[in-house]
């Protein structure tokens, strides 16, 4: 399994875990969470599918001739935004889907990637802060 596939699977798993966690919180806190849960599911699913579409686009563009890369990537970029626009329009018009939680679902991949980066930065920083016996932190008198 390549590093890209491994990273994708890790992000997919974490988004699903985060979505289930948010859905659980909605079930515990709201008396009628159905439309909010549908919003999370709808937004997160579309976000994961668009993330996969972006991965496929980038994988294919690497092997393309130089003059075909930009039109291909831009066309897929705009198609992903059209998909997001349709999803937001459906969520805004449908009374059985919450627009707010659909937007939250759309941002889940980004939330996972950013929080993962912060976690790695903090964890690596603490890991690299080992006590150096040659440094003189405490001065003897």
N, C-alpha and C positions, 0 to 999 in steps of 0.2 A: 504494500500500500504506500502510495507516494505521500509526501509531506502535505501537498495540497488537499488530497482526499482525506487525510487524517485531520487536517485543520477544519475542513468542511464538516466532517462528522462530529468533531468536538463542538463546533458552533451550533450545529443542528441540535445536538443533545442538550446543550445548555439553554438554547431558546425554548425547546420543548419543556424543560424543567422550569424555566422562569414563567412560561405561559401557564403551566399547571399550578405553580405556586400562586400566581395572580388570580387564577380561576378559583382556587381554594379560598383565598382571602375574600374574593367577591361572594362566594357561597356563604362564608361565615359572617360577613358584615351586612349584606343587603337582604331585605326580605324577598325581593323578586329579582334575582341576578341574571335571568335568562338572556335579556337583550345585551347585557354587558359581557356575558360569557361568549355570546355569538360574535360580538365585536372583536374580542381578543382572538378568538379562533380564526375569524375571517382575516384580520390584519396580519396576524403572525404567519398564517399559512401562505398568504400572498407574498409576504416579505421573504419567507424561506424559498419560495419558488423563484422570486426575482433574484435572490442571492445565488441560487443555482444557475439561473439563466446568465447572470453576470460571469460566473465561473466558466461556463461553457463558451461564452463569447470570447473571453480572454484566452482560453486554451486554443480555440480555433484561430484567433488572430495572430498568435505567435508563429504559426506555420504558413501564413499568407504572404503573398508578395507585398512589398513595401507600399505600392500605390493603391492596394485594395484594403489595407488595414483601417485607415481613417473612416472611409464611408461605412464599412461594416460595423465598426465599433460605435460610430455615431448613430446609425440606424437602430442598433440594439439598445443604445442608451435612451433614445427617444421612445422606443417601444416600451421600455420598462417604465418610463414616466407616464406614458399613456395608460398603462396597466394600473399604476398607482392612482391616476386621475379617475379612472373608471371605478376603482375600488372605493375611493373616497366619495364619489358621486352616489354610488349604490348605498353606501353606509349612511350618507346624509338623507337620502330619499326614503330608505326603508325604515319603517317604524319598529321593526323587530331587531335592528342592529344599532348599537350605540356608536355614534361617530367618534366620541372621545376614546373609547376603548379600542376601536378599529385603528385610530391613529397611534395609540400606545402599542398595539400589535405590530404596526408597520415599523415602529422604531426599535423593536426588540433585538434584531440582529445588531444594530448599531450600539445599543445599550450593552449587549454581551461583549462585543469587540472592544469597546472603550473600557468597560469595567475589567475585562481580562487584561488589557494593557496596563491599567492602573495597578491591578493586583500583582502582575509580574514585576512592575517597576518597584513597588514597595517590597515585595518578597525578595527580589534580587538585591535591593539596597540593604535590607536587613541581613541577608545572607552574606554579603560582602563586608559587613561591619564586624569583622571578627577582631578580637582583642590582639593587638600586636605586642608581644612581650618586649620588643626593642624600643617601643615608644615610651616616653616618660610622661604619662598622664598624671601621676601623683609624684610630686617632688618631695624627696626626703629632706628633713632639716637637720 
